[in-house]
């Protein structure tokens, strides 16, 4: 059985980057969830239909509670993928004809 070609230090760096990225994603996801639920609840329920305005052709609570957080999450995802996420070297691929036993 062959030994891995990467060092434990490299694995540690990969793991740290993966955990950091996962933590950031979970925090943003939780914030978007809380924002959507609270805004939709407080602006969407217990309001007379005459008080509901339209923004871009949708009810105001839909715009502030659903459309806005989704648009912000899309912008965050683009920034996160192209600027924040680490591009770590994973090492060389093993030859295709090598069979693991």
Rosetta blueprint (number, residue, H / E / L):
1 X L
2 X L
3 X L
4 X L
5 X L
6 X L
7 X L
8 X H
9 X H
10 X H
11 X H
12 X H
13 X H
14 X H
15 X H
16 X H
17 X H
18 X H
19 X H
20 X H
21 X H
22 X H
23 X H
24 X H
25 X H
26 X H
27 X H
28 X H
29 X H
30 X H
31 X H
32 X H
33 X H
34 X H
35 X H
36 X H
37 X H
38 X H
39 X H
40 X H
41 X H
42 X H
43 X H
44 X H
45 X L
46 X L
47 X L
48 X L
49 X H
50 X H
51 X H
52 X L
53 X L
54 X E
55 X E
56 X L
57 X L
58 X E
59 X E
60 X H
61 X H
62 X H
63 X H
64 X H
65 X H
66 X H
67 X H
68 X H
69 X H
70 X H
71 X H
72 X H
73 X H
74 X H
75 X H
76 X H
77 X H
78 X H
79 X H
80 X H
81 X H
82 X H
83 X H
84 X H
85 X L
86 X L
87 X L
88 X L
89 X L
90 X L
91 X L
92 X L
93 X L
94 X L
95 X L
96 X L
97 X L
98 X L
99 X L
100 X L
101 X L
